[in-house]
Amino acid sequence: MKFNKDDPQYTYGSFHWDSRGRNIVFQRFELDVPFAKPEIMLWHAETGEIQSVVQDASLPNWLP
């Protein structure tokens, strides 16, 4: 799926580039859903595609 930062269904945060500048991990949280859980997403800069990495997780970051 393509990343759409203007999607009103979600809020996004905690963006972090990898050390090569090829990918970003970030947190996505679905709005208007009772008891929604945050998920960690990965955005591939080359293709513009995003994928879910972990559900019920928050504050992603890259390990050194």
N, CA, C and O atoms as a GROMACS GRO file, in nm:
protein
  256
    1MET      N    1   0.084  -0.117   0.000
    1MET     CA    2   0.000   0.000   0.000
    1MET      C    3   0.089   0.124   0.000
    1MET      O    4   0.200   0.121   0.054
    2LYS      N    5   0.041   0.229  -0.059
    2LYS     CA    6   0.116   0.356  -0.064
    2LYS      C    7   0.087   0.438   0.062
    2LYS      O    8  -0.021   0.431   0.120
    3PHE      N    9   0.186   0.515   0.102
    3PHE     CA   10   0.174   0.600   0.221
    3PHE      C   11   0.098   0.727   0.185
    3PHE      O   12   0.130   0.793   0.086
    4ASN      N   13  -0.002   0.761   0.265
    4ASN     CA   14  -0.080   0.882   0.246
    4ASN      C   15  -0.085   0.956   0.380
    4ASN      O   16  -0.168   0.925   0.465
    5LYS      N   17   0.003   1.052   0.396
    5LYS     CA   18   0.011   1.125   0.523
    5LYS      C   19  -0.114   1.206   0.553
    5LYS      O   20  -0.134   1.249   0.666
    6ASP      N   21  -0.199   1.228   0.453
    6ASP     CA   22  -0.321   1.306   0.473
    6ASP      C   23  -0.443   1.218   0.500
    6ASP      O   24  -0.556   1.268   0.500
    7ASP      N   25  -0.422   1.090   0.525
    7ASP     CA   26  -0.532   0.999   0.554
    7ASP      C   27  -0.592   1.036   0.690
    7ASP      O   28  -0.525   1.022   0.792
    8PRO      N   29  -0.718   1.082   0.693
    8PRO     CA   30  -0.778   1.126   0.820
    8PRO      C   31  -0.812   1.012   0.915
    8PRO      O   32  -0.854   1.036   1.028
    9GLN      N   33  -0.795   0.888   0.871
    9GLN     CA   34  -0.826   0.773   0.955
    9GLN      C   35  -0.714   0.742   1.055
    9GLN      O   36  -0.737   0.671   1.152
   10TYR      N   37  -0.593   0.796   1.031
   10TYR     CA   38  -0.478   0.764   1.115
   10TYR      C   39  -0.404   0.890   1.158
   10TYR      O   40  -0.415   0.996   1.096
   11THR      N   41  -0.329   0.877   1.267
   11THR     CA   42  -0.233   0.978   1.307
   11THR      C   43  -0.096   0.910   1.305
   11THR      O   44  -0.084   0.792   1.335
   12TYR      N   45   0.007   0.987   1.269
   12TYR     CA   46   0.142   0.931   1.252
   12TYR      C   47   0.240   1.006   1.339
   12TYR      O   48   0.222   1.124   1.369
   13GLY      N   49   0.347   0.936   1.381
   13GLY     CA   50   0.449   1.002   1.461
   13GLY      C   51   0.573   0.916   1.476
   13GLY      O   52   0.579   0.803   1.426
   14SER      N   53   0.672   0.971   1.546
   14SER     CA   54   0.796   0.903   1.578
   14SER      C   55   0.867   0.849   1.453
   14SER      O   56   0.903   0.732   1.446
   15PHE      N   57   0.886   0.937   1.354
   15PHE     CA   58   0.952   0.900   1.229
   15PHE      C   59   1.103   0.891   1.249
   15PHE      O   60   1.162   0.979   1.312
   16HIS      N   61   1.166   0.786   1.196
   16HIS     CA   62   1.312   0.770   1.205
   16HIS      C   63   1.365   0.707   1.076
   16HIS      O   64   1.323   0.599   1.036
   17TRP      N   65   1.459   0.778   1.011
   17TRP     CA   66   1.528   0.725   0.892
   17TRP      C   67   1.627   0.617   0.935
   17TRP      O   68   1.682   0.623   1.044
   18ASP      N   69   1.649   0.517   0.848
   18ASP     CA   70   1.759   0.424   0.874
   18ASP      C   71   1.891   0.492   0.840
   18ASP      O   72   1.890   0.600   0.782
   19SER      N   73   2.002   0.431   0.875
   19SER     CA   74   2.133   0.494   0.858
   19SER      C   75   2.171   0.517   0.711
   19SER      O   76   2.256   0.601   0.683
   20ARG      N   77   2.111   0.445   0.619
   20ARG     CA   78   2.139   0.462   0.476
   20ARG      C   79   2.041   0.557   0.407
   20ARG      O   80   2.060   0.590   0.289
   21GLY      N   81   1.940   0.600   0.478
   21GLY     CA   82   1.842   0.691   0.420
   21GLY      C   83   1.749   0.626   0.320
   21GLY      O   84   1.700   0.693   0.228
   22ARG      N   85   1.726   0.498   0.336
   22ARG     CA   86   1.641   0.424   0.241
   22ARG      C   87   1.501   0.394   0.294
   22ARG      O   88   1.407   0.375   0.217
   23ASN      N   89   1.488   0.390   0.426
   23ASN     CA   90   1.361   0.351   0.487
   23ASN      C   91   1.333   0.436   0.611
   23ASN      O   92   1.424   0.490   0.674
   24ILE      N   93   1.206   0.447   0.643
   24ILE     CA   94   1.163   0.516   0.764
   24ILE      C   95   1.073   0.421   0.843
   24ILE      O   96   0.984   0.358   0.786
   25VAL      N   97   1.097   0.412   0.973
   25VAL     CA   98   1.001   0.345   1.061
   25VAL      C   99   0.921   0.454   1.130
   25VAL      O  100   0.972   0.562   1.158
   26PHE      N  101   0.796   0.425   1.156
   26PHE     CA  102   0.710   0.523   1.223
   26PHE      C  103   0.596   0.452   1.292
   26PHE      O  104   0.568   0.335   1.267
   27GLN      N  105   0.531   0.526   1.380
   27GLN     CA  106   0.416   0.475   1.453
   27GLN      C  107   0.289   0.526   1.385
   27GLN      O  108   0.280   0.642   1.346
   28ARG      N  109   0.192   0.437   1.372
   28ARG     CA  110   0.062   0.475   1.316
   28ARG      C  111  -0.045   0.434   1.417
   28ARG      O  112  -0.040   0.325   1.475
   29PHE      N  113  -0.141   0.524   1.436
   29PHE     CA  114  -0.248   0.498   1.532
   29PHE      C  115  -0.381   0.529   1.465
   29PHE      O  116  -0.401   0.639   1.414
   30GLU      N  117  -0.471   0.433   1.466
   30GLU     CA  118  -0.602   0.451   1.402
   30GLU      C  119  -0.693   0.533   1.492
   30GLU      O  120  -0.709   0.504   1.610
   31LEU      N  121  -0.753   0.636   1.433
   31LEU     CA  122  -0.843   0.724   1.506
   31LEU      C  123  -0.986   0.670   1.500
   31LEU      O  124  -1.018   0.587   1.415
   32ASP      N  125  -1.070   0.716   1.588
   32ASP     CA  126  -1.212   0.681   1.591
   32ASP      C  127  -1.238   0.532   1.605
   32ASP      O  128  -1.343   0.482   1.564
   33VAL      N  129  -1.141   0.459   1.664
   33VAL     CA  130  -1.159   0.317   1.690
   33VAL      C  131  -1.136   0.297   1.840
   33VAL      O  132  -1.025   0.316   1.889
   34PRO      N  133  -1.240   0.260   1.912
   34PRO     CA  134  -1.222   0.240   2.057
   34PRO      C  135  -1.116   0.134   2.086
   34PRO      O  136  -1.117   0.027   2.025
   35PHE      N  137  -1.028   0.164   2.176
   35PHE     CA  138  -0.921   0.073   2.219
   35PHE      C  139  -0.826   0.034   2.106
   35PHE      O  140  -0.767  -0.075   2.108
   36ALA      N  141  -0.810   0.122   2.009
   36ALA     CA  142  -0.716   0.095   1.899
   36ALA      C  143  -0.575   0.085   1.955
   36ALA      O  144  -0.540   0.153   2.051
   37LYS      N  145  -0.495   0.000   1.895
   37LYS     CA  146  -0.356  -0.018   1.938
   37LYS      C  147  -0.263   0.039   1.831
   37LYS      O  148  -0.290   0.025   1.712
   38PRO      N  149  -0.154   0.104   1.873
   38PRO     CA  150  -0.061   0.158   1.776
   38PRO      C  151   0.012   0.046   1.703
   38PRO      O  152   0.026  -0.065   1.755
   39GLU      N  153   0.059   0.076   1.583
   39GLU     CA  154   0.140  -0.021   1.511
   39GLU      C  155   0.262   0.047   1.451
   39GLU      O  156   0.262   0.167   1.424
   40ILE      N  157   0.366  -0.031   1.432
   40ILE     CA  158   0.490   0.018   1.373
   40ILE      C  159   0.486  -0.014   1.224
   40ILE      O  160   0.458  -0.127   1.183
   41MET      N  161   0.514   0.087   1.145
   41MET     CA  162   0.511   0.074   1.000
   41MET      C  163   0.650   0.101   0.943
   41MET      O  164   0.732   0.168   1.006
   42LEU      N  165   0.676   0.049   0.825
   42LEU     CA  166   0.802   0.071   0.754
   42LEU      C  167   0.770   0.128   0.618
   42LEU      O  168   0.691   0.071   0.543
   43TRP      N  169   0.830   0.242   0.585
   43TRP     CA  170   0.812   0.307   0.454
   43TRP      C  171   0.940   0.291   0.375
   43TRP      O  172   1.049   0.326   0.422
   44HIS      N  173   0.928   0.238   0.253
   44HIS     CA  174   1.041   0.218   0.163
   44HIS      C  175   1.050   0.340   0.070
   44HIS      O  176   0.961   0.360  -0.013
   45ALA      N  177   1.154   0.420   0.084
   45ALA     CA  178   1.167   0.544   0.007
   45ALA      C  179   1.172   0.517  -0.143
   45ALA      O  180   1.118   0.595  -0.221
   46GLU      N  181   1.236   0.409  -0.183
   46GLU     CA  182   1.252   0.379  -0.325
   46GLU      C  183   1.119   0.350  -0.395
   46GLU      O  184   1.097   0.392  -0.508
   47THR      N  185   1.031   0.277  -0.328
   47THR     CA  186   0.905   0.237  -0.390
   47THR      C  187   0.785   0.317  -0.341
   47THR      O  188   0.681   0.320  -0.408
   48GLY      N  189   0.798   0.382  -0.224
   48GLY     CA  190   0.685   0.455  -0.167
   48GLY      C  191   0.586   0.364  -0.096
   48GLY      O  192   0.483   0.411  -0.050
   49GLU      N  193   0.617   0.236  -0.088
   49GLU     CA  194   0.528   0.139  -0.024
   49GLU      C  195   0.548   0.139   0.127
   49GLU      O  196   0.658   0.165   0.177
   50ILE      N  197   0.440   0.108   0.200
   50ILE     CA  198   0.451   0.090   0.344
   50ILE      C  199   0.408  -0.051   0.380
   50ILE      O  200   0.329  -0.113   0.308
   51GLN      N  201   0.460  -0.100   0.491
   51GLN     CA  202   0.416  -0.230   0.540
   51GLN      C  203   0.411  -0.226   0.691
   51GLN      O  204   0.487  -0.155   0.756
   52SER      N  205   0.320  -0.303   0.746
   52SER     CA  206   0.308  -0.315   0.890
   52SER      C  207   0.418  -0.409   0.939
   52SER      O  208   0.436  -0.518   0.885
   53VAL      N  209   0.491  -0.366   1.042
   53VAL     CA  210   0.600  -0.446   1.096
   53VAL      C  211   0.557  -0.513   1.226
   53VAL      O  212   0.578  -0.633   1.244
   54VAL      N  213   0.496  -0.435   1.316
   54VAL     CA  214   0.455  -0.487   1.447
   54VAL      C  215   0.325  -0.418   1.487
   54VAL      O  216   0.310  -0.297   1.469
   55GLN      N  217   0.232  -0.495   1.540
   55GLN     CA  218   0.109  -0.437   1.593
   55GLN      C  219   0.117  -0.435   1.745
   55GLN      O  220   0.186  -0.516   1.806
   56ASP      N  221   0.045  -0.341   1.805
   56ASP     CA  222   0.044  -0.321   1.950
   56ASP      C  223   0.185  -0.287   2.000
   56ASP      O  224   0.234  -0.344   2.098
   57ALA      N  225   0.248  -0.192   1.930
   57ALA     CA  226   0.383  -0.146   1.966
   57ALA      C  227   0.389   0.004   1.940
   57ALA      O  228   0.307   0.058   1.867
   58SER      N  229   0.489   0.070   2.000
   58SER     CA  230   0.500   0.213   1.982
   58SER      C  231   0.646   0.258   1.989
   58SER      O  232   0.734   0.182   2.029
   59LEU      N  233   0.668   0.384   1.949
   59LEU     CA  234   0.797   0.450   1.956
   59LEU      C  235   0.911   0.371   1.891
   59LEU      O  236   1.006   0.332   1.959
   60PRO      N  237   0.903   0.348   1.760
   60PRO     CA  238   1.006   0.270   1.691
   60PRO      C  239   1.137   0.348   1.679
   60PRO      O  240   1.138   0.471   1.685
   61ASN      N  241   1.244   0.275   1.662
   61ASN     CA  242   1.375   0.333   1.636
   61ASN      C  243   1.464   0.226   1.578
   61ASN      O  244   1.436   0.107   1.595
   62TRP      N  245   1.570   0.265   1.511
   62TRP     CA  246   1.666   0.172   1.453
   62TRP      C  247   1.772   0.140   1.556
   62TRP      O  248   1.813   0.226   1.634
   63LEU      N  249   1.818   0.016   1.557
   63LEU     CA  250   1.930  -0.021   1.643
   63LEU      C  251   2.059   0.018   1.572
   63LEU      O  252   2.068   0.014   1.450
   64PRO      N  253   2.160   0.056   1.650
   64PRO     CA  254   2.287   0.094   1.586
   64PRO      C  255   2.355  -0.022   1.519
   64PRO      O  256   2.463  -0.006   1.461
   0.00000   0.00000   0.00000
